[in-house]
């Protein structure tokens, strides 16, 4: 299993932007998404395996967003305890899209190898994203031991 944490305010994958160059349409990532993917790539590189992972993979992503300053002390305590969870945008799948793109050619060959995803959003005083990647074979072996 490979696990690591990306510290800082999580950034969800933004919608692609379009521009025309020499009369041709061109799509590109918004700068904020592109920069965050590079940051995730750098954080993940420290935990990269000697050879890129192959085969089916399980991905577990836990997103910890900053607690809004507008929250009362009571709401802040509930949020920190995990009793109050973020239900506002961005969606959890947009966080996962950016993480999966960033881990291509760093942890695995292609993000199409990810066959199972677990993702959760929480509030925290320390915003971050925690990522766990596990080969499906590892998961099967652990279940057979139990």
C-alpha positions as YAML, in Angstrom:
chain: A
units: angstrom
residues:
- id: 1
  name: UNK
  ca: [0.00, 0.00, 0.00]
- id: 2
  name: UNK
  ca: [1.18, 3.51, -0.80]
- id: 3
  name: UNK
  ca: [-0.12, 6.33, 1.34]
- id: 4
  name: UNK
  ca: [0.75, 9.99, 1.59]
- id: 5
  name: UNK
  ca: [-0.70, 13.35, 2.55]
- id: 6
  name: UNK
  ca: [-0.90, 16.50, 0.45]
- id: 7
  name: UNK
  ca: [-0.95, 19.47, 2.83]
- id: 8
  name: UNK
  ca: [-2.73, 22.73, 2.07]
- id: 9
  name: UNK
  ca: [-6.22, 23.68, 0.93]
- id: 10
  name: UNK
  ca: [-7.56, 20.96, -1.41]
- id: 11
  name: UNK
  ca: [-8.30, 22.05, -4.98]
- id: 12
  name: UNK
  ca: [-10.91, 20.29, -7.09]
- id: 13
  name: UNK
  ca: [-10.41, 19.72, -10.81]
- id: 14
  name: UNK
  ca: [-11.85, 22.74, -12.61]
- id: 15
  name: UNK
  ca: [-13.78, 22.66, -15.86]
- id: 16
  name: UNK
  ca: [-11.58, 22.76, -18.95]
- id: 17
  name: UNK
  ca: [-11.24, 26.19, -20.50]
- id: 18
  name: UNK
  ca: [-11.23, 26.86, -24.23]
- id: 19
  name: UNK
  ca: [-9.37, 29.34, -26.37]
- id: 20
  name: UNK
  ca: [-8.73, 29.79, -30.06]
- id: 21
  name: UNK
  ca: [-5.22, 29.90, -31.46]
- id: 22
  name: UNK
  ca: [-4.80, 30.53, -35.20]
- id: 23
  name: UNK
  ca: [-8.49, 29.82, -35.71]
- id: 24
  name: UNK
  ca: [-8.38, 26.45, -33.91]
- id: 25
  name: UNK
  ca: [-10.09, 25.66, -30.62]
- id: 26
  name: UNK
  ca: [-7.81, 24.47, -27.83]
- id: 27
  name: UNK
  ca: [-8.84, 23.14, -24.41]
- id: 28
  name: UNK
  ca: [-6.66, 23.60, -21.34]
- id: 29
  name: UNK
  ca: [-6.75, 23.13, -17.57]
- id: 30
  name: UNK
  ca: [-7.41, 26.21, -15.45]
- id: 31
  name: UNK
  ca: [-4.15, 27.43, -13.85]
- id: 32
  name: UNK
  ca: [-5.33, 26.66, -10.31]
- id: 33
  name: UNK
  ca: [-6.07, 22.99, -11.20]
- id: 34
  name: UNK
  ca: [-2.85, 22.62, -13.20]
- id: 35
  name: UNK
  ca: [-0.73, 24.05, -10.36]
- id: 36
  name: UNK
  ca: [-2.41, 21.83, -7.75]
- id: 37
  name: UNK
  ca: [-1.83, 18.71, -9.87]
- id: 38
  name: UNK
  ca: [1.87, 19.60, -10.06]
- id: 39
  name: UNK
  ca: [1.93, 20.03, -6.28]
- id: 40
  name: UNK
  ca: [0.27, 16.62, -5.78]
- id: 41
  name: UNK
  ca: [2.75, 15.07, -8.23]
- id: 42
  name: UNK
  ca: [5.68, 16.45, -6.21]
- id: 43
  name: UNK
  ca: [4.19, 15.19, -2.93]
- id: 44
  name: UNK
  ca: [3.50, 11.74, -4.41]
- id: 45
  name: UNK
  ca: [6.94, 11.42, -6.03]
- id: 46
  name: UNK
  ca: [8.51, 10.82, -2.59]
- id: 47
  name: UNK
  ca: [6.35, 7.68, -2.25]
- id: 48
  name: UNK
  ca: [6.57, 6.48, -5.85]
- id: 49
  name: UNK
  ca: [7.33, 2.77, -6.26]
- id: 50
  name: UNK
  ca: [10.47, 1.63, -8.10]
- id: 51
  name: UNK
  ca: [8.24, 0.43, -10.95]
- id: 52
  name: UNK
  ca: [4.87, 1.98, -11.77]
- id: 53
  name: UNK
  ca: [1.96, -0.02, -10.37]
- id: 54
  name: UNK
  ca: [0.16, -2.26, -12.83]
- id: 55
  name: UNK
  ca: [-3.15, -4.06, -12.67]
- id: 56
  name: UNK
  ca: [-6.35, -3.08, -10.87]
- id: 57
  name: UNK
  ca: [-6.01, -0.57, -8.04]
- id: 58
  name: UNK
  ca: [-8.07, 0.69, -5.12]
- id: 59
  name: UNK
  ca: [-7.94, 4.42, -4.37]
- id: 60
  name: UNK
  ca: [-8.96, 5.92, -1.04]
- id: 61
  name: UNK
  ca: [-9.06, 9.74, -0.83]
- id: 62
  name: UNK
  ca: [-9.98, 11.71, 2.30]
- id: 63
  name: UNK
  ca: [-10.42, 15.44, 1.77]
- id: 64
  name: UNK
  ca: [-10.09, 17.80, 4.74]
- id: 65
  name: UNK
  ca: [-11.33, 21.30, 3.88]
- id: 66
  name: UNK
  ca: [-10.79, 24.40, 6.00]
- id: 67
  name: UNK
  ca: [-13.48, 25.19, 8.54]
- id: 68
  name: UNK
  ca: [-15.31, 28.35, 7.38]
- id: 69
  name: UNK
  ca: [-14.56, 31.43, 9.50]
- id: 70
  name: UNK
  ca: [-18.30, 32.11, 9.66]
- id: 71
  name: UNK
  ca: [-18.89, 28.98, 11.79]
- id: 72
  name: UNK
  ca: [-19.73, 29.53, 15.46]
- id: 73
  name: UNK
  ca: [-17.56, 27.90, 18.12]
- id: 74
  name: UNK
  ca: [-20.16, 25.17, 18.51]
- id: 75
  name: UNK
  ca: [-20.28, 24.49, 14.75]
- id: 76
  name: UNK
  ca: [-16.47, 24.57, 14.58]
- id: 77
  name: UNK
  ca: [-16.25, 21.96, 17.34]
- id: 78
  name: UNK
  ca: [-18.82, 19.76, 15.54]
- id: 79
  name: UNK
  ca: [-16.91, 20.13, 12.26]
- id: 80
  name: UNK
  ca: [-13.58, 19.24, 13.87]
- id: 81
  name: UNK
  ca: [-15.18, 16.16, 15.49]
- id: 82
  name: UNK
  ca: [-16.51, 15.00, 12.11]
- id: 83
  name: UNK
  ca: [-20.13, 15.46, 13.19]
- id: 84
  name: UNK
  ca: [-20.65, 18.26, 10.66]
- id: 85
  name: UNK
  ca: [-19.49, 17.46, 7.12]
- id: 86
  name: UNK
  ca: [-19.12, 19.70, 4.06]
- id: 87
  name: UNK
  ca: [-22.10, 19.36, 1.74]
- id: 88
  name: UNK
  ca: [-21.27, 22.33, -0.46]
- id: 89
  name: UNK
  ca: [-19.41, 22.32, -3.77]
- id: 90
  name: UNK
  ca: [-17.00, 21.18, -5.02]
- id: 91
  name: UNK
  ca: [-18.15, 17.59, -5.41]
- id: 92
  name: UNK
  ca: [-15.94, 14.78, -4.12]
- id: 93
  name: UNK
  ca: [-15.50, 13.34, -7.62]
- id: 94
  name: UNK
  ca: [-13.86, 16.59, -8.78]
- id: 95
  name: UNK
  ca: [-11.21, 16.21, -6.07]
- id: 96
  name: UNK
  ca: [-10.61, 12.62, -7.18]
- id: 97
  name: UNK
  ca: [-10.26, 13.60, -10.86]
- id: 98
  name: UNK
  ca: [-7.38, 15.94, -10.06]
- id: 99
  name: UNK
  ca: [-5.65, 13.39, -7.81]
- id: 100
  name: UNK
  ca: [-5.98, 10.62, -10.40]
- id: 101
  name: UNK
  ca: [-4.58, 12.83, -13.16]
- id: 102
  name: UNK
  ca: [-1.66, 13.88, -10.95]
- id: 103
  name: UNK
  ca: [-0.70, 10.29, -10.10]
- id: 104
  name: UNK
  ca: [-0.46, 9.17, -13.75]
- id: 105
  name: UNK
  ca: [3.12, 8.10, -14.55]
- id: 106
  name: UNK
  ca: [4.10, 8.74, -10.89]
- id: 107
  name: UNK
  ca: [2.35, 5.94, -8.96]
- id: 108
  name: UNK
  ca: [0.59, 4.03, -11.75]
- id: 109
  name: UNK
  ca: [0.75, 3.77, -15.53]
- id: 110
  name: UNK
  ca: [-2.75, 5.10, -16.20]
- id: 111
  name: UNK
  ca: [-5.68, 6.18, -14.04]
- id: 112
  name: UNK
  ca: [-7.91, 3.70, -15.87]
- id: 113
  name: UNK
  ca: [-6.31, 1.07, -13.58]
- id: 114
  name: UNK
  ca: [-8.32, 2.46, -10.66]
- id: 115
  name: UNK
  ca: [-11.28, 0.11, -10.35]
- id: 116
  name: UNK
  ca: [-12.54, 1.14, -6.92]
- id: 117
  name: UNK
  ca: [-12.64, 4.56, -5.26]
- id: 118
  name: UNK
  ca: [-13.57, 5.53, -1.72]
- id: 119
  name: UNK
  ca: [-13.73, 9.24, -1.03]
- id: 120
  name: UNK
  ca: [-14.90, 11.34, 1.91]
- id: 121
  name: UNK
  ca: [-15.01, 15.07, 2.74]
- id: 122
  name: UNK
  ca: [-14.43, 16.46, 6.21]
- id: 123
  name: UNK
  ca: [-13.63, 19.80, 7.81]
- id: 124
  name: UNK
  ca: [-10.35, 20.37, 9.63]
- id: 125
  name: UNK
  ca: [-8.18, 23.12, 11.07]
- id: 126
  name: UNK
  ca: [-5.37, 21.52, 8.98]
- id: 127
  name: UNK
  ca: [-6.63, 21.34, 5.37]
- id: 128
  name: UNK
  ca: [-5.15, 18.44, 3.41]
- id: 129
  name: UNK
  ca: [-5.86, 15.42, 1.25]
- id: 130
  name: UNK
  ca: [-4.88, 11.93, 2.42]
- id: 131
  name: UNK
  ca: [-4.35, 9.40, -0.37]
- id: 132
  name: UNK
  ca: [-4.04, 5.61, -0.17]
- id: 133
  name: UNK
  ca: [-3.38, 3.43, -3.21]
- id: 134
  name: UNK
  ca: [-3.55, -0.34, -2.95]
- id: 135
  name: UNK
  ca: [-3.24, -3.10, -5.52]
- id: 136
  name: UNK
  ca: [-6.40, -5.17, -5.73]
- id: 137
  name: UNK
  ca: [-4.33, -8.33, -5.18]
- id: 138
  name: UNK
  ca: [-3.17, -6.95, -1.78]
- id: 139
  name: UNK
  ca: [-6.78, -6.39, -0.78]
- id: 140
  name: UNK
  ca: [-7.75, -9.94, -1.78]
- id: 141
  name: UNK
  ca: [-4.79, -11.38, 0.17]
- id: 142
  name: UNK
  ca: [-5.77, -9.40, 3.28]
- id: 143
  name: UNK
  ca: [-9.34, -10.67, 3.06]
- id: 144
  name: UNK
  ca: [-8.20, -14.27, 2.71]
- id: 145
  name: UNK
  ca: [-6.07, -13.94, 5.86]
- id: 146
  name: UNK
  ca: [-9.08, -12.79, 7.86]
...
